[in-house]
Amino acid sequence: MGIVCCWLLLVGCGVVSDPGLVHSVSRAGDRSELLKGPLYYVIVLISITILFWRQNPAGTIAVSMMCGGDGFADIIGRRFGSVKLPWNSSKSWAGTAAMFLAGMVMASGFFGLFCGMGYFECFHLQYVLPYLAVVCGACTVVESLPINHWFDDNLSVPLVAIGVSMVVLPLAAAASAGCSLEQQQQFLQMLPLS
């Protein structure tokens, strides 16, 4: 990943010429685009791996939403995205649905895999899935907003995934341990969110 990061910097700055990379990664064919979304993507993946990998499910959920969710959103949105979102004409209902579903499937799969390998505390999926849906839903909403021109979704989606995960995953653990909804609400009130 570090090599990819360096290569994006070198090509994006014009130190090295790689027209194939520019064509495949940029949207308008401008090498300077490599210094934005693609570079952010690699830096975020490296950061998540260093900070969260195997220690906290928030990292795997963020990676799932970036790679699985946002990746499928682009593919499905380009292919089947004729009906646009009313609040963002550059996004489609098909792409938005694909982001949520693919991110949810990938995050569930990673959660199950890492839990089975002993990296995460295991909860029954019946307790995890509703909370995971909240995280994936929040990421999908943020990605659908018309803010990408000033805050890249390769930054906003993982930040939201990690932030919301850090709040709701303890609730999944509490639910799995038998805590009532009222006890979970009391827990939320103790968090310094305001």
C-alpha positions as CSV (number, residue, x, y, z in Angstrom):
1,M,0.0,0.0,0.0
2,G,2.8,2.4,0.8
3,I,4.3,1.8,-2.7
4,V,0.9,2.6,-4.2
5,C,0.7,5.8,-2.2
6,C,4.2,6.9,-3.3
7,W,3.3,6.0,-7.0
8,L,0.1,8.1,-6.8
9,L,2.1,11.0,-5.5
10,L,4.8,10.7,-8.1
11,V,2.4,10.4,-11.0
12,G,0.0,13.0,-9.6
13,C,2.8,15.6,-9.2
14,G,4.1,14.9,-12.7
15,V,7.4,13.4,-11.6
16,V,6.6,10.1,-13.4
17,S,4.4,9.6,-16.4
18,D,1.9,6.7,-16.2
19,P,-1.0,7.5,-18.7
20,G,-2.5,4.1,-18.0
21,L,-2.9,4.8,-14.3
22,V,-4.2,8.3,-14.9
23,H,-6.8,7.0,-17.4
24,S,-7.9,4.1,-15.1
25,V,-8.1,6.1,-11.8
26,S,-9.1,9.6,-12.8
27,R,-12.5,10.6,-14.1
28,A,-11.4,13.5,-16.4
29,G,-8.0,12.2,-17.4
30,D,-6.2,14.8,-15.3
31,R,-3.2,13.4,-13.4
32,S,-3.7,15.9,-10.6
33,E,-6.9,14.0,-9.7
34,L,-4.7,11.2,-8.3
35,L,-3.7,13.6,-5.5
36,K,-7.3,13.7,-4.3
37,G,-9.8,10.8,-4.1
38,P,-7.4,7.9,-5.1
39,L,-4.6,9.2,-2.7
40,Y,-7.1,9.7,0.1
41,Y,-8.4,6.2,-0.5
42,V,-5.0,4.6,-0.1
43,I,-4.0,6.8,2.9
44,V,-7.3,5.9,4.7
45,L,-6.9,2.2,4.0
46,I,-3.3,2.3,5.4
47,S,-4.5,4.3,8.4
48,I,-7.4,2.0,9.2
49,T,-5.1,-1.0,8.9
50,I,-2.6,0.5,11.3
51,L,-5.2,1.8,13.8
52,F,-8.0,-0.8,13.8
53,W,-7.1,-4.0,11.9
54,R,-8.0,-7.0,14.0
55,Q,-8.5,-4.9,17.1
56,N,-11.8,-3.2,16.5
57,P,-14.6,-4.0,14.1
58,A,-15.0,-0.3,13.3
59,G,-12.1,-0.6,10.9
60,T,-13.4,-3.5,9.0
61,I,-16.8,-1.8,8.7
62,A,-15.1,1.3,7.3
63,V,-13.1,-0.8,4.8
64,S,-16.3,-2.6,3.9
65,M,-18.1,0.6,3.2
66,M,-15.2,2.1,1.2
67,C,-14.3,-1.0,-0.9
68,G,-17.5,-3.0,-1.0
69,G,-20.2,-0.3,-0.6
70,D,-18.7,2.6,-2.5
71,G,-17.1,0.3,-5.1
72,F,-20.4,-1.4,-5.9
73,A,-22.3,1.9,-5.8
74,D,-20.1,3.2,-8.6
75,I,-20.5,0.1,-10.8
76,I,-24.2,-0.3,-10.2
77,G,-24.9,3.4,-10.4
78,R,-23.2,3.7,-13.8
79,R,-24.9,0.7,-15.2
80,F,-28.4,1.0,-13.7
81,G,-28.5,4.5,-12.3
82,S,-31.0,6.3,-14.6
83,V,-33.2,7.5,-11.7
84,K,-31.3,10.1,-9.8
85,L,-31.6,11.2,-6.2
86,P,-33.7,14.3,-5.7
87,W,-31.0,15.9,-3.5
88,N,-28.0,14.9,-5.6
89,S,-28.3,14.6,-9.4
90,S,-24.9,12.9,-9.7
91,K,-26.0,10.0,-7.5
92,S,-28.7,7.4,-8.3
93,W,-31.1,5.3,-6.3
94,A,-29.6,2.1,-7.7
95,G,-26.0,3.1,-6.7
96,T,-27.2,4.2,-3.3
97,A,-29.0,0.9,-2.7
98,A,-26.0,-1.0,-4.0
99,M,-23.7,0.9,-1.5
100,F,-25.9,0.0,1.4
101,L,-26.4,-3.7,0.5
102,A,-22.8,-4.4,-0.6
103,G,-21.4,-2.6,2.4
104,M,-23.7,-4.5,4.7
105,V,-22.9,-7.9,3.2
106,M,-19.1,-7.2,3.2
107,A,-19.2,-5.8,6.8
108,S,-21.2,-8.8,8.0
109,G,-18.9,-11.2,6.3
110,F,-15.8,-9.6,7.7
111,F,-17.4,-9.4,11.2
112,G,-18.2,-13.1,11.0
113,L,-14.8,-14.0,9.7
114,F,-12.8,-12.0,12.2
115,C,-15.1,-13.1,15.0
116,G,-14.6,-16.8,14.0
117,M,-10.8,-16.3,13.9
118,G,-10.9,-14.9,17.4
119,Y,-10.0,-11.3,16.7
120,F,-13.3,-9.7,17.8
121,E,-15.7,-10.5,20.6
122,C,-18.5,-12.6,19.0
123,F,-22.1,-11.5,19.2
124,H,-25.0,-13.3,17.6
125,L,-25.8,-11.8,14.2
126,Q,-29.3,-11.1,15.3
127,Y,-27.9,-8.5,17.7
128,V,-25.2,-7.2,15.3
129,L,-27.2,-6.8,12.1
130,P,-29.6,-4.0,13.2
131,Y,-26.6,-1.9,14.6
132,L,-24.6,-2.7,11.5
133,A,-27.5,-1.5,9.4
134,V,-27.4,1.8,11.3
135,V,-23.7,2.2,10.5
136,C,-24.1,1.3,6.8
137,G,-27.2,3.5,6.5
138,A,-25.3,6.5,7.9
139,C,-22.4,5.9,5.5
140,T,-24.8,5.6,2.6
141,V,-26.6,8.8,3.5
142,V,-23.3,10.7,3.8
143,E,-22.0,9.4,0.5
144,S,-25.3,10.4,-1.2
145,L,-25.0,14.1,-0.1
146,P,-23.8,16.7,-2.6
147,I,-20.7,17.5,-0.5
148,N,-18.1,15.6,-2.5
149,H,-16.7,18.7,-4.1
150,W,-15.5,20.0,-0.8
151,F,-15.2,16.9,1.4
152,D,-14.2,13.7,-0.5
153,D,-16.3,10.6,0.2
154,N,-13.1,8.7,0.6
155,L,-12.7,10.7,3.8
156,S,-16.3,11.2,4.9
157,V,-17.5,7.6,4.5
158,P,-14.7,6.0,6.7
159,L,-15.0,8.8,9.3
160,V,-18.7,8.3,9.6
161,A,-18.3,4.5,9.6
162,I,-15.8,4.6,12.5
163,G,-17.6,7.3,14.4
164,V,-21.0,5.6,14.3
165,S,-19.5,2.2,14.9
166,M,-17.8,3.4,18.0
167,V,-21.2,4.4,19.3
168,V,-23.5,1.6,18.2
169,L,-21.2,-1.5,18.5
170,P,-21.1,-1.3,22.3
171,L,-24.9,-1.3,22.1
172,A,-24.8,-4.5,20.0
173,A,-22.6,-6.0,22.7
174,A,-25.0,-4.8,25.4
175,A,-28.0,-6.3,23.5
176,S,-26.1,-9.6,23.0
177,A,-25.3,-9.6,26.8
178,G,-29.1,-9.3,27.5
179,C,-29.3,-5.6,28.3
180,S,-32.8,-4.1,27.6
181,L,-33.4,-1.3,25.2
182,E,-33.9,1.0,28.2
183,Q,-30.4,0.1,29.5
184,Q,-28.9,0.7,26.1
185,Q,-30.6,4.2,26.0
186,Q,-29.1,5.0,29.4
187,F,-25.7,4.0,28.1
188,L,-26.1,6.4,25.1
189,Q,-27.0,9.2,27.5
190,M,-23.6,8.7,29.3
191,L,-21.6,9.2,26.1
192,P,-20.1,12.7,25.7
193,L,-21.6,13.3,22.3
194,S,-22.7,16.9,22.8
